[in-house]
Amino acid sequence: MTVPFHAMHNHEGLYSFVGDDNEQIHVATERLYAWVQKRKHRLEIFETPVIPTLALKFIRDNSVDKKRATEILKDFQNIQPVIFGKTGTQSNGRPDMYLIDGRHRYMCHVYLKLPLIKCYILELKQWHKFLVTGVPMITKEMLAAMPIKPRGYRA
């Protein structure tokens, strides 16, 4: 099961990744987040190291909004775990993952110099059903040039 792009609402959250090889991954993040919230009592929460260079990449790629991160900082004690999705591949003996939901929360951890962040780590079969199909092809440059969609933030 996947999510057709034409069936998504105009302001619905969409995580997009374009790899160096032009691989395109698009995930309906709000639907995935709702799925996680319904199952959070059955999903394990992990703590993973915060990597400041990853946060710098978010800034360079224009995938975080300073205003949204600032709003999250105001209610940081109620922050939710971020959501990683395993890709099905490994590098250096560890699973490769996408940070599907939580770039702004991740940035807050970097700003506060916290060494660890709470997260859900989903298997490919868990998050793959939220893949969005039919999204027009884009390049990394096009993705970085797109404005960040305004939407309600969640801590």
Backbone as JSON Lines, residues from 0, in Angstrom:
{"i":0,"aa":"M","n":[0.84,-1.18,0.0],"ca":[0.0,0.0,0.0],"c":[0.89,1.24,0.0]}
{"i":1,"aa":"T","n":[0.57,2.21,-0.81],"ca":[1.25,3.5,-0.85],"c":[0.21,4.6,-0.89]}
{"i":2,"aa":"V","n":[0.67,5.83,-0.83],"ca":[-0.22,6.99,-0.84],"c":[-0.05,7.7,-2.18]}
{"i":3,"aa":"P","n":[-1.12,7.8,-2.98],"ca":[-1.01,8.55,-4.24],"c":[-0.88,10.05,-3.96]}
{"i":4,"aa":"F","n":[0.03,10.69,-4.64],"ca":[0.29,12.12,-4.44],"c":[-0.99,12.94,-4.64]}
{"i":5,"aa":"H","n":[-1.77,12.6,-5.63],"ca":[-2.99,13.37,-5.92],"c":[-4.03,13.24,-4.81]}
{"i":6,"aa":"A","n":[-3.9,12.25,-3.92],"ca":[-4.86,12.05,-2.84],"c":[-4.46,12.8,-1.56]}
{"i":7,"aa":"M","n":[-3.29,13.42,-1.57],"ca":[-2.85,14.15,-0.38],"c":[-3.49,15.53,-0.33]}
{"i":8,"aa":"H","n":[-3.7,16.0,0.89],"ca":[-4.24,17.35,1.08],"c":[-3.15,18.37,0.81]}
{"i":9,"aa":"N","n":[-3.55,19.57,0.44],"ca":[-2.62,20.62,0.05],"c":[-1.54,20.92,1.08]}
{"i":10,"aa":"H","n":[-1.89,20.95,2.35],"ca":[-0.92,21.32,3.39],"c":[-0.45,20.11,4.19]}
{"i":11,"aa":"E","n":[-0.66,18.93,3.67],"ca":[-0.24,17.73,4.37],"c":[1.28,17.6,4.3]}
{"i":12,"aa":"G","n":[1.89,17.18,5.42],"ca":[3.33,17.07,5.49],"c":[3.89,16.0,4.56]}
{"i":13,"aa":"L","n":[4.97,16.35,3.88],"ca":[5.62,15.43,2.95],"c":[7.12,15.5,3.18]}
{"i":14,"aa":"Y","n":[7.71,14.38,3.55],"ca":[9.17,14.29,3.65],"c":[9.68,13.86,2.28]}
{"i":15,"aa":"S","n":[10.62,14.61,1.74],"ca":[11.21,14.27,0.45],"c":[12.72,14.15,0.59]}
{"i":16,"aa":"F","n":[13.25,13.13,-0.04],"ca":[14.7,12.91,-0.08],"c":[15.08,12.64,-1.53]}
{"i":17,"aa":"V","n":[16.11,13.34,-1.98],"ca":[16.66,13.1,-3.31],"c":[18.14,12.77,-3.11]}
{"i":18,"aa":"G","n":[18.53,11.56,-3.47],"ca":[19.9,11.12,-3.29],"c":[20.83,11.62,-4.38]}
{"i":19,"aa":"D","n":[22.11,11.42,-4.15],"ca":[23.12,11.82,-5.14],"c":[22.91,11.09,-6.47]}
{"i":20,"aa":"D","n":[22.32,9.89,-6.39],"ca":[22.04,9.12,-7.6],"c":[20.65,9.43,-8.17]}
{"i":21,"aa":"N","n":[20.01,10.5,-7.64],"ca":[18.67,10.95,-8.01],"c":[17.56,10.02,-7.52]}
{"i":22,"aa":"E","n":[17.89,9.12,-6.59],"ca":[16.85,8.3,-5.95],"c":[15.87,9.25,-5.26]}
{"i":23,"aa":"Q","n":[14.58,8.98,-5.38],"ca":[13.55,9.85,-4.81],"c":[12.7,9.07,-3.82]}
{"i":24,"aa":"I","n":[12.63,9.59,-2.62],"ca":[11.79,9.02,-1.57],"c":[10.88,10.13,-1.07]}
{"i":25,"aa":"H","n":[9.59,9.85,-1.02],"ca":[8.61,10.81,-0.52],"c":[7.7,10.06,0.45]}
{"i":26,"aa":"V","n":[7.53,10.63,1.66],"ca":[6.76,9.96,2.71],"c":[5.7,10.93,3.25]}
{"i":27,"aa":"A","n":[4.49,10.44,3.41],"ca":[3.4,11.21,4.01],"c":[3.63,11.24,5.52]}
{"i":28,"aa":"T","n":[4.32,12.28,5.98],"ca":[4.78,12.31,7.37],"c":[3.66,12.43,8.4]}
{"i":29,"aa":"E","n":[2.64,13.2,8.11],"ca":[1.56,13.35,9.09],"c":[0.81,12.03,9.27]}
{"i":30,"aa":"R","n":[0.63,11.3,8.19],"ca":[-0.02,9.99,8.28],"c":[0.86,9.01,9.04]}
{"i":31,"aa":"L","n":[2.16,9.06,8.78],"ca":[3.1,8.19,9.49],"c":[3.12,8.54,10.98]}
{"i":32,"aa":"Y","n":[3.17,9.83,11.29],"ca":[3.18,10.28,12.68],"c":[1.93,9.8,13.41]}
{"i":33,"aa":"A","n":[0.77,9.92,12.77],"ca":[-0.48,9.47,13.38],"c":[-0.45,7.95,13.61]}
{"i":34,"aa":"W","n":[0.11,7.21,12.67],"ca":[0.25,5.75,12.81],"c":[1.13,5.43,14.0]}
{"i":35,"aa":"V","n":[2.24,6.14,14.15],"ca":[3.15,5.92,15.28],"c":[2.45,6.25,16.59]}
{"i":36,"aa":"Q","n":[1.71,7.36,16.64],"ca":[1.03,7.76,17.87],"c":[0.01,6.72,18.33]}
{"i":37,"aa":"K","n":[-0.66,6.09,17.38],"ca":[-1.63,5.04,17.73],"c":[-0.95,3.8,18.28]}
{"i":38,"aa":"R","n":[0.32,3.59,17.92],"ca":[1.03,2.38,18.32],"c":[2.18,2.65,19.29]}
{"i":39,"aa":"K","n":[2.3,3.87,19.78],"ca":[3.48,4.24,20.56],"c":[3.66,3.4,21.82]}
{"i":40,"aa":"H","n":[2.59,2.89,22.36],"ca":[2.72,2.04,23.55],"c":[3.32,0.68,23.19]}
{"i":41,"aa":"R","n":[3.34,0.34,21.9],"ca":[3.93,-0.93,21.45],"c":[5.27,-0.75,20.76]}
{"i":42,"aa":"L","n":[5.65,0.49,20.49],"ca":[6.91,0.75,19.81],"c":[7.98,1.13,20.83]}
{"i":43,"aa":"E","n":[9.17,0.63,20.63],"ca":[10.27,0.94,21.54],"c":[10.84,2.32,21.2]}
{"i":44,"aa":"I","n":[11.16,3.06,22.26],"ca":[11.83,4.35,22.08],"c":[13.31,4.13,22.36]}
{"i":45,"aa":"F","n":[14.12,4.56,21.4],"ca":[15.57,4.44,21.51],"c":[16.16,5.82,21.77]}
{"i":46,"aa":"E","n":[17.42,5.84,22.16],"ca":[18.18,7.08,22.2],"c":[19.36,6.9,21.26]}
{"i":47,"aa":"T","n":[19.54,7.87,20.39],"ca":[20.61,7.8,19.42],"c":[21.45,9.07,19.5]}
{"i":48,"aa":"P","n":[22.74,8.98,19.19],"ca":[23.58,10.18,19.26],"c":[23.12,11.27,18.31]}
{"i":49,"aa":"V","n":[23.24,12.5,18.76],"ca":[22.95,13.67,17.94],"c":[24.23,14.03,17.2]}
{"i":50,"aa":"I","n":[24.14,14.18,15.9],"ca":[25.3,14.48,15.06],"c":[25.15,15.9,14.52]}
{"i":51,"aa":"P","n":[25.9,16.85,15.07],"ca":[25.75,18.24,14.64],"c":[25.94,18.46,13.14]}
{"i":52,"aa":"T","n":[26.81,17.7,12.5],"ca":[27.01,17.9,11.05],"c":[25.76,17.54,10.26]}
{"i":53,"aa":"L","n":[24.94,16.64,10.78],"ca":[23.67,16.33,10.12],"c":[22.75,17.54,10.17]}
{"i":54,"aa":"A","n":[22.72,18.21,11.31],"ca":[21.91,19.41,11.44],"c":[22.39,20.51,10.5]}
{"i":55,"aa":"L","n":[23.7,20.63,10.32],"ca":[24.23,21.62,9.37],"c":[23.77,21.31,7.96]}
{"i":56,"aa":"K","n":[23.66,20.02,7.64],"ca":[23.16,19.61,6.33],"c":[21.7,20.04,6.16]}
{"i":57,"aa":"F","n":[20.91,19.94,7.22],"ca":[19.52,20.4,7.16],"c":[19.46,21.89,6.81]}
{"i":58,"aa":"I","n":[20.35,22.67,7.41],"ca":[20.38,24.11,7.13],"c":[20.81,24.35,5.69]}
{"i":59,"aa":"R","n":[21.88,23.68,5.27],"ca":[22.4,23.84,3.91],"c":[21.36,23.44,2.87]}
{"i":60,"aa":"D","n":[20.58,22.38,3.17],"ca":[19.58,21.88,2.23],"c":[18.23,22.59,2.34]}
{"i":61,"aa":"N","n":[18.15,23.61,3.21],"ca":[16.92,24.37,3.39],"c":[15.75,23.48,3.82]}
{"i":62,"aa":"S","n":[16.01,22.56,4.74],"ca":[14.94,21.66,5.17],"c":[14.48,21.91,6.6]}
{"i":63,"aa":"V","n":[14.93,23.01,7.19],"ca":[14.44,23.42,8.52],"c":[14.11,24.9,8.49]}
{"i":64,"aa":"D","n":[13.17,25.27,9.33],"ca":[12.72,26.65,9.43],"c":[13.05,27.16,10.84]}
{"i":65,"aa":"K","n":[13.8,28.24,10.92],"ca":[14.23,28.78,12.21],"c":[13.03,29.11,13.11]}
{"i":66,"aa":"K","n":[11.99,29.67,12.53],"ca":[10.81,30.04,13.32],"c":[10.17,28.81,13.96]}
{"i":67,"aa":"R","n":[10.05,27.74,13.19],"ca":[9.44,26.51,13.72],"c":[10.31,25.92,14.83]}
{"i":68,"aa":"A","n":[11.62,25.9,14.63],"ca":[12.53,25.37,15.66],"c":[12.44,26.21,16.93]}
{"i":69,"aa":"T","n":[12.33,27.53,16.78],"ca":[12.21,28.41,17.94],"c":[10.93,28.12,18.71]}
{"i":70,"aa":"E","n":[9.83,27.88,18.0],"ca":[8.56,27.55,18.66],"c":[8.68,26.23,19.44]}
{"i":71,"aa":"I","n":[9.36,25.27,18.87],"ca":[9.54,23.98,19.54],"c":[10.35,24.16,20.83]}
{"i":72,"aa":"L","n":[11.36,25.01,20.79],"ca":[12.19,25.25,21.97],"c":[11.37,25.78,23.14]}
{"i":73,"aa":"K","n":[10.3,26.53,22.86],"ca":[9.47,27.09,23.92],"c":[8.76,26.01,24.73]}
{"i":74,"aa":"D","n":[8.52,24.86,24.12],"ca":[7.82,23.77,24.8],"c":[8.67,22.49,24.76]}
{"i":75,"aa":"F","n":[9.96,22.67,24.92],"ca":[10.9,21.56,24.72],"c":[10.67,20.39,25.68]}
{"i":76,"aa":"Q","n":[10.18,20.66,26.89],"ca":[9.98,19.57,27.86],"c":[8.93,18.56,27.38]}
{"i":77,"aa":"N","n":[8.09,18.95,26.42],"ca":[7.06,18.05,25.89],"c":[7.41,17.51,24.5]}
{"i":78,"aa":"I","n":[8.65,17.57,24.14],"ca":[9.07,17.17,22.8],"c":[8.85,15.68,22.56]}
{"i":79,"aa":"Q","n":[8.4,15.35,21.38],"ca":[8.14,13.97,20.98],"c":[9.39,13.35,20.35]}
{"i":80,"aa":"P","n":[9.54,12.04,20.42],"ca":[10.67,11.4,19.73],"c":[10.6,11.62,18.22]}
{"i":81,"aa":"V","n":[11.75,11.68,17.58],"ca":[11.8,11.77,16.13],"c":[11.56,10.38,15.55]}
{"i":82,"aa":"I","n":[11.34,10.31,14.25],"ca":[11.07,9.03,13.6],"c":[12.11,8.76,12.52]}
{"i":83,"aa":"F","n":[12.87,7.7,12.72],"ca":[13.81,7.22,11.71],"c":[13.19,6.02,11.01]}
{"i":84,"aa":"G","n":[13.48,5.87,9.75],"ca":[13.05,4.69,9.0],"c":[14.26,4.0,8.4]}
{"i":85,"aa":"K","n":[14.4,2.73,8.67],"ca":[15.51,1.95,8.1],"c":[15.31,1.85,6.59]}
{"i":86,"aa":"T","n":[16.43,1.91,5.85],"ca":[16.37,1.86,4.39],"c":[16.43,0.44,3.85]}
{"i":87,"aa":"G","n":[16.9,-0.49,4.67],"ca":[17.1,-1.86,4.21],"c":[18.54,-2.15,3.82]}
{"i":88,"aa":"T","n":[19.39,-1.1,3.89],"ca":[20.82,-1.28,3.6],"c":[21.63,-0.97,4.86]}
{"i":89,"aa":"Q","n":[22.91,-1.31,4.8],"ca":[23.81,-1.04,5.92],"c":[25.08,-0.38,5.44]}
{"i":90,"aa":"S","n":[25.68,0.41,6.33],"ca":[26.99,1.0,6.12],"c":[27.78,0.83,7.4]}
{"i":91,"aa":"N","n":[28.99,0.35,7.28],"ca":[29.86,0.14,8.46],"c":[29.19,-0.74,9.51]}
{"i":92,"aa":"G","n":[28.41,-1.72,9.07],"ca":[27.76,-2.65,9.99],"c":[26.53,-2.11,10.7]}
{"i":93,"aa":"R","n":[26.09,-0.92,10.34],"ca":[24.92,-0.32,10.98],"c":[23.86,-0.05,9.91]}
{"i":94,"aa":"P","n":[22.58,-0.11,10.31],"ca":[21.53,0.15,9.32],"c":[21.53,1.61,8.86]}
{"i":95,"aa":"D","n":[21.35,1.81,7.57],"ca":[21.16,3.16,7.02],"c":[19.72,3.57,7.31]}
{"i":96,"aa":"M","n":[19.52,4.84,7.61],"ca":[18.18,5.31,7.97],"c":[17.92,6.7,7.41]}
{"i":97,"aa":"Y","n":[16.65,6.97,7.2],"ca":[16.18,8.31,6.88],"c":[15.62,8.92,8.16]}
{"i":98,"aa":"L","n":[15.86,10.19,8.39],"ca":[15.17,10.91,9.46],"c":[13.89,11.44,8.82]}
{"i":99,"aa":"I","n":[12.84,10.65,8.94],"ca":[11.59,10.93,8.23],"c":[10.8,12.05,8.88]}
{"i":100,"aa":"D","n":[10.8,12.1,10.19],"ca":[10.0,13.1,10.89],"c":[10.77,13.59,12.1]}
{"i":101,"aa":"G","n":[11.04,14.9,12.15],"ca":[11.67,15.45,13.34],"c":[12.92,16.28,13.1]}
{"i":102,"aa":"R","n":[13.11,16.8,11.91],"ca":[14.32,17.61,11.65],"c":[14.39,18.83,12.57]}
{"i":103,"aa":"H","n":[13.26,19.47,12.84],"ca":[13.27,20.64,13.71],"c":[13.58,20.24,15.15]}
{"i":104,"aa":"R","n":[13.03,19.14,15.61],"ca":[13.33,18.65,16.96],"c":[14.81,18.28,17.06]}
{"i":105,"aa":"Y","n":[15.33,17.7,15.98],"ca":[16.75,17.34,15.93],"c":[17.6,18.61,16.05]}
{"i":106,"aa":"M","n":[17.23,19.65,15.32],"ca":[17.96,20.92,15.38],"c":[17.96,21.49,16.79]}
{"i":107,"aa":"C","n":[16.85,21.37,17.5],"ca":[16.78,21.86,18.88],"c":[17.77,21.12,19.77]}
{"i":108,"aa":"H","n":[17.92,19.84,19.56],"ca":[18.89,19.07,20.34],"c":[20.31,19.55,20.06]}
{"i":109,"aa":"V","n":[20.6,19.85,18.82],"ca":[21.92,20.37,18.47],"c":[22.13,21.73,19.13]}
{"i":110,"aa":"Y","n":[21.13,22.61,19.04],"ca":[21.22,23.94,19.61],"c":[21.47,23.87,21.12]}
{"i":111,"aa":"L","n":[20.79,22.94,21.78],"ca":[20.94,22.79,23.24],"c":[22.15,21.93,23.63]}
{"i":112,"aa":"K","n":[22.89,21.47,22.63],"ca":[24.09,20.65,22.82],"c":[23.8,19.37,23.61]}
{"i":113,"aa":"L","n":[22.65,18.76,23.31],"ca":[22.29,17.5,23.94],"c":[22.91,16.36,23.14]}
{"i":114,"aa":"P","n":[23.52,15.4,23.81],"ca":[24.24,14.34,23.08],"c":[23.34,13.27,22.49]}
{"i":115,"aa":"L","n":[22.13,13.09,23.03],"ca":[21.24,12.02,22.59],"c":[19.85,12.56,22.28]}
{"i":116,"aa":"I","n":[19.17,11.88,21.37],"ca":[17.79,12.24,21.04],"c":[16.94,10.97,21.08]}
{"i":117,"aa":"K","n":[15.74,11.08,21.63],"ca":[14.82,9.95,21.66],"c":[14.21,9.77,20.27]}
{"i":118,"aa":"C","n":[14.05,8.51,19.9],"ca":[13.54,8.25,18.54],"c":[12.83,6.91,18.47]}
{"i":119,"aa":"Y","n":[11.97,6.83,17.48],"ca":[11.42,5.56,17.04],"c":[12.24,5.16,15.82]}
{"i":120,"aa":"I","n":[12.6,3.91,15.75],"ca":[13.31,3.4,14.57],"c":[12.39,2.36,13.94]}
{"i":121,"aa":"L","n":[11.86,2.71,12.78],"ca":[10.89,1.85,12.11],"c":[11.56,0.98,11.07]}
{"i":122,"aa":"E","n":[11.09,-0.24,10.99],"ca":[11.55,-1.15,9.94],"c":[10.95,-0.68,8.61]}
{"i":123,"aa":"L","n":[11.59,-1.06,7.54],"ca":[11.14,-0.69,6.2],"c":[9.66,-1.02,5.99]}
{"i":124,"aa":"K","n":[9.23,-2.21,6.4],"ca":[7.84,-2.62,6.18],"c":[6.86,-1.77,6.99]}
{"i":125,"aa":"Q","n":[7.31,-1.14,8.07],"ca":[6.42,-0.31,8.87],"c":[6.17,1.05,8.23]}
{"i":126,"aa":"W","n":[7.2,1.67,7.68],"ca":[7.02,3.01,7.14],"c":[6.8,3.03,5.63]}
{"i":127,"aa":"H","n":[7.1,1.94,4.97],"ca":[7.01,1.9,3.51],"c":[5.59,2.12,2.99]}
{"i":128,"aa":"K","n":[4.6,1.78,3.77],"ca":[3.21,1.96,3.34],"c":[2.79,3.43,3.28]}
{"i":129,"aa":"F","n":[3.67,4.31,3.79],"ca":[3.39,5.74,3.74],"c":[4.17,6.43,2.63]}
{"i":130,"aa":"L","n":[4.82,5.62,1.77],"ca":[5.5,6.19,0.6],"c":[4.47,6.85,-0.3]}
{"i":131,"aa":"V","n":[4.84,7.98,-0.84],"ca":[3.94,8.72,-1.72],"c":[4.39,8.48,-3.16]}
{"i":132,"aa":"T","n":[3.46,8.03,-3.97],"ca":[3.74,7.77,-5.38],"c":[3.16,8.88,-6.24]}
{"i":133,"aa":"G","n":[3.73,9.05,-7.42],"ca":[3.22,10.03,-8.37],"c":[3.71,11.45,-8.14]}
{"i":134,"aa":"V","n":[4.73,11.61,-7.28],"ca":[5.3,12.94,-7.06],"c":[6.16,13.28,-8.27]}
{"i":135,"aa":"P","n":[6.01,14.49,-8.82],"ca":[6.84,14.86,-9.97],"c":[8.33,14.76,-9.62]}
{"i":136,"aa":"M","n":[9.13,14.31,-10.58],"ca":[10.57,14.18,-10.37],"c":[11.18,15.56,-10.08]}
{"i":137,"aa":"I","n":[12.1,15.58,-9.1],"ca":[12.81,16.81,-8.76],"c":[14.29,16.49,-8.57]}
{"i":138,"aa":"T","n":[15.1,17.52,-8.63],"ca":[16.53,17.36,-8.38],"c":[16.82,17.81,-6.94]}
{"i":139,"aa":"K","n":[18.02,17.53,-6.47],"ca":[18.41,18.0,-5.14],"c":[18.35,19.53,-5.08]}
{"i":140,"aa":"E","n":[18.78,20.16,-6.16],"ca":[18.78,21.62,-6.21],"c":[17.36,22.18,-6.15]}
{"i":141,"aa":"M","n":[16.44,21.53,-6.87],"ca":[15.04,21.97,-6.85],"c":[14.46,21.8,-5.44]}
{"i":142,"aa":"L","n":[14.77,20.68,-4.79],"ca":[14.26,20.43,-3.45],"c":[14.78,21.49,-2.47]}
{"i":143,"aa":"A","n":[16.07,21.8,-2.55],"ca":[16.66,22.8,-1.65],"c":[16.09,24.2,-1.9]}
{"i":144,"aa":"A","n":[15.68,24.47,-3.12],"ca":[15.14,25.79,-3.47],"c":[13.67,25.96,-3.07]}
{"i":145,"aa":"M","n":[13.0,24.86,-2.78],"ca":[11.58,24.94,-2.41],"c":[11.42,25.56,-1.03]}
{"i":146,"aa":"P","n":[10.41,26.42,-0.87],"ca":[10.17,26.97,0.48],"c":[9.63,25.87,1.39]}
{"i":147,"aa":"I","n":[9.94,26.0,2.66],"ca":[9.42,25.05,3.64],"c":[7.96,25.37,3.85]}
{"i":148,"aa":"K","n":[7.11,24.36,3.72],"ca":[5.66,24.57,3.83],"c":[5.31,24.99,5.25]}
{"i":149,"aa":"P","n":[4.56,26.08,5.39],"ca":[4.09,26.43,6.73],"c":[3.03,25.42,7.15]}
{"i":150,"aa":"R","n":[3.14,24.95,8.36],"ca":[2.13,24.04,8.91],"c":[2.24,24.11,10.41]}
{"i":151,"aa":"G","n":[1.26,23.57,11.07],"ca":[1.3,23.53,12.52],"c":[2.46,22.67,12.97]}
{"i":152,"aa":"Y","n":[3.23,23.12,13.91],"ca":[4.34,22.32,14.4],"c":[3.85,21.47,15.56]}
{"i":153,"aa":"R","n":[4.58,20.43,15.83],"ca":[4.29,19.64,17.02],"c":[5.6,19.5,17.78]}
{"i":154,"aa":"A","n":[5.54,19.69,19.05],"ca":[6.76,19.59,19.88],"c":[7.21,18.16,19.99]}
